């Protein structure tokens, strides 16, 4: 399993200049290879005798001409253009496998990064050695002990970071989850998450004020003259705010997922059709802000590190509409209906807590039926198709525990 640790760098002026130059070289190589790829591809269509383009060949072709045509490329590590073309090769591979869109050109200011393969750099305590440059200070030391795979040096809002990928075959083995059993997590719009224990987790409050500021800053930026010094200043200000907002979100998500996986062994979540929900314009902003997909991804790998498991409900599982007490199914439940009373057993429900309890029950019953008990083997994502009502799922659970 590959784990990346992103560490802020503290380059001096000379080093920062080198980084910018290396990133520029990588970007140039990437864009050169992308243009060349398309040209060679067209040529191979016209003349089938010509070879189809590939990353390795392009890398060799660039190496053959760069000394004469682009001598400034020699000022930085040759790893930068090399890795960039390798990344382009991977981008095309992903495109052909329908995993990604057609590769696009890299842009200055947006794609300021370059890669290093593991034989080209070294990490020692709080510093990293970059070829043709020397040691650069890092804010903290590398947290994971494993085989180093590669590094990516990138600039975000004026700061440089090193993202170092480490291969940890077994992931991190953390102490197992506390003995709090199973939990259901209902992801919401008002609340970031509601747990089946009744706890609610709100997103970061600071986010709202920052979003107001974001709107103002982007408006200010749009009124500055293009190419002016003031515009670039305003642009950096805006980029910094974007980075802060992203950091806030990331932090709150990590805190939430760490706490859940620390406390609970079995975690039931819903399979949100995020794309479908994003079509709903009222909801879209809040959902995109919260990063549901990311939340789920973190739950998955963090649970795995502690030997826990995440059970994802079927997309059509009506977690909000079922009564968690008697299994009655409400046919019509508006999105704005936060409270409801079950016509079957007259229980008063909080919409989110009830949904979370249903998800917990779903997770518990599906793990019992799927593997005859908790904690068999390492945690993996399990897709459950839960029974439509609780009585039936009880029946299944009973059967499962006997067999
Ligand atoms: Zn009921």
Boltz pocket constraint, residues with backbone or C-beta under 6 A from the ligand:
constraints:
  - pocket:
      binder: B
      contacts: [[A, 323], [A, 324], [A, 325], [A, 326], [A, 327], [A, 328], [A, 342], [A, 343], [A, 344], [A, 345], [A, 346], [A, 347]]
      max_distance: 6.0
